[in-house]
Amino acid sequence: MNFRVTKEEKRLIEDKAFIKYDTLAPYLRDCVLDKEILVIPGLSGIQDELNAIGNNLNQLTRAVNMGQANVVDLIEMRKEVADIWQLLNSALQKYLLV
């Protein structure tokens, strides 16, 4: 599917899309299909941080399974991830109530 926009329209669409989406297609699809697009100010980049933590957690899990790391390290990592999710959920609730 192709359509034409001016340079200014393209910039505006990309500015809005890249707040939450990595590519334009999912953003445009959600807009056209009237799906809710929730953007919470101040949380940009959080997905990258969580992905990095997830990668570290996977590496640590493999190390524990191979006997190369202490299980205590894994428990601490799990607690930190749970704390982050709690903060995110709290921010989401505050945003939805405003």
Backbone torsions as a table, in degrees:
resi	resn	phi	psi	omega
1	MET	NA	131.7	179.7
2	ASN	-129.6	148.8	172.5
3	PHE	-153.7	160.0	-175.2
4	ARG	-105.5	142.5	174.2
5	VAL	-140.5	160.7	175.4
6	THR	-74.7	168.5	177.1
7	LYS	-60.2	-41.0	179.8
8	GLU	-65.8	-42.3	177.8
9	GLU	-63.2	-40.8	178.6
10	LYS	-61.4	-44.7	179.4
11	ARG	-61.4	-44.1	179.6
12	LEU	-63.3	-43.7	179.8
13	ILE	-63.0	-45.8	179.9
14	GLU	-64.7	-40.7	178.3
15	ASP	-58.2	-44.2	179.5
16	LYS	-70.4	-42.9	-175.6
17	ALA	-64.5	-44.4	-171.8
18	PHE	-78.6	0.0	171.2
19	ILE	-65.3	-40.2	-175.2
20	LYS	-121.0	-27.3	-172.4
21	TYR	-107.0	152.9	176.8
22	ASP	-84.3	-28.5	-179.3
23	THR	-134.2	165.1	-177.4
24	LEU	-73.0	-37.5	-172.5
25	ALA	-53.7	-51.0	-179.3
26	PRO	-63.2	-37.2	178.4
27	TYR	-62.9	-49.9	-179.0
28	LEU	-63.4	-39.7	178.2
29	ARG	-62.0	-45.1	179.3
30	ASP	-64.4	-38.6	177.8
31	CYS	-62.9	-48.7	-176.5
32	VAL	-66.2	-35.4	-178.0
33	LEU	-89.8	11.3	177.3
34	ASP	55.9	34.7	175.6
35	LYS	-81.5	148.2	-179.6
36	GLU	-69.5	130.1	177.0
37	ILE	-114.6	106.3	-176.2
38	LEU	-101.9	119.9	177.3
39	VAL	-121.0	122.7	-179.6
40	ILE	-106.1	116.4	-179.1
41	PRO	-58.5	141.9	176.8
42	GLY	90.8	-2.5	-178.6
43	LEU	-110.2	13.6	179.9
44	SER	-64.4	141.3	179.9
45	GLY	85.6	-7.1	-176.4
46	ILE	-66.7	-32.9	179.2
47	GLN	-63.3	-41.5	178.0
48	ASP	-62.4	-41.6	178.9
49	GLU	-62.7	-44.6	-179.7
50	LEU	-66.9	-36.7	176.4
51	ASN	-62.5	-42.0	178.8
52	ALA	-63.2	-43.1	178.4
53	ILE	-63.2	-41.3	178.1
54	GLY	-61.1	-41.8	177.2
55	ASN	-62.4	-44.6	178.5
56	ASN	-62.0	-40.8	179.5
57	LEU	-63.1	-42.0	178.0
58	ASN	-63.0	-43.3	178.7
59	GLN	-63.7	-41.1	179.5
60	LEU	-66.5	-39.3	178.0
61	THR	-61.9	-44.5	177.4
62	ARG	-60.9	-42.3	-179.8
63	ALA	-63.4	-40.8	178.2
64	VAL	-64.1	-44.2	-179.5
65	ASN	-63.6	-27.8	179.1
66	MET	-92.2	2.0	178.9
67	GLY	78.0	17.4	-176.2
68	GLN	-99.6	-4.2	-180.0
69	ALA	-141.7	160.8	-179.1
70	ASN	-85.2	139.3	179.1
71	VAL	-61.3	-28.3	179.4
72	VAL	-59.1	-38.0	177.4
73	ASP	-59.4	-42.2	-179.6
74	LEU	-66.4	-40.1	178.5
75	ILE	-63.5	-41.9	178.7
76	GLU	-64.7	-41.4	178.5
77	MET	-62.8	-41.5	179.6
78	ARG	-62.6	-40.2	178.6
79	LYS	-63.4	-42.0	179.8
80	GLU	-64.1	-40.9	178.0
81	VAL	-65.0	-41.9	178.1
82	ALA	-62.2	-39.5	177.3
83	ASP	-62.5	-41.9	179.1
84	ILE	-63.4	-44.8	179.0
85	TRP	-61.9	-38.2	178.5
86	GLN	-63.3	-42.9	177.4
87	LEU	-63.5	-42.2	178.5
88	LEU	-63.8	-44.0	178.7
89	ASN	-63.2	-38.7	177.6
90	SER	-63.7	-44.2	178.7
91	ALA	-63.0	-40.5	178.9
92	LEU	-63.3	-45.0	179.4
93	GLN	-62.3	-43.6	178.1
94	LYS	-61.5	-41.9	-178.6
95	TYR	-66.1	-41.0	-178.1
96	LEU	-70.7	-26.4	-178.7
97	LEU	-85.8	-14.2	-177.8
98	VAL	-77.9	NA	NA
